Amino acid sequence: MRLDEITHTARSNYLCACCGMTVPGGSRYVRAQVPGGGLVAKKPMHTACYTRRAASNTNMEKAHERNI
């Protein structure tokens, strides 16, 4: 899935679920699934935070596969 297929334009300011900084209105962001409180919710994230997090998760999965 390409990043431009899952991004949205912010209508107002949001807080990034990853870094806690403001996602300003008018900018592009990703609504990503974030676990919390026993539920999975969709929270706004900067596109840069999302790609960093996705790369980090991929690296952790690869490391886990090597250890099995």
N, C-alpha and C positions, 0 to 999 in steps of 0.2 A: 504494500500500500504506500502510495506516495504522500509526502507531507502536505502538498497543496490540495489533496483530496480530503483531508481531515481537519483543515484549519477553518476557523471562523473569524469574522470581523467583530471585535468587541464593540458593543453599543454603549457601554459605560465602563468605568474602571473596575477591575477585578483584582483580587490578590492571587498570585501564583501559588499553587499548592506545593510546588517544589522549593522555591527560594524565598517565598513570602514577600517579594517585591510587587509593586503595582504593575498590572497589565493595563496600559492606558487605553481609553476608549478610542476606537478607530484603528487600532493595531490588530495584527493577526495573532491568533492564539489557538491552542489545541485544548479540547475538552477531553481529558484522559481519565480512565478509570483509576480510582485511588481507593484502596481498602481502608476501612476505619470503622470502629464501633460495631464490628460484626456484619457490616454492610459494605457493598461496593458502590461508591458514588462517583459521578462524573464531575471533576473539578477542573477549573481553568489552569492552564500552564503556558508559560512563554514557549514559543517553538524551539528556542535554543535549549531550554531546560528539558523539554520533552525528548529532543534528539540525544542529549547527554544521558538522560535516564535510560532511554531505550538501548543505547550503546553499552551502558554499564550493565544492564540486565542481560544483554547478549553475552558479554564477557563473563559474567558470573555463571551463566548456563554452560558455556564452553568449559570453564574450569570445573564445574560439577561433573560434566560428562567425562573429563579426563580422570577424575578421582574414583569413578565407579568401576 
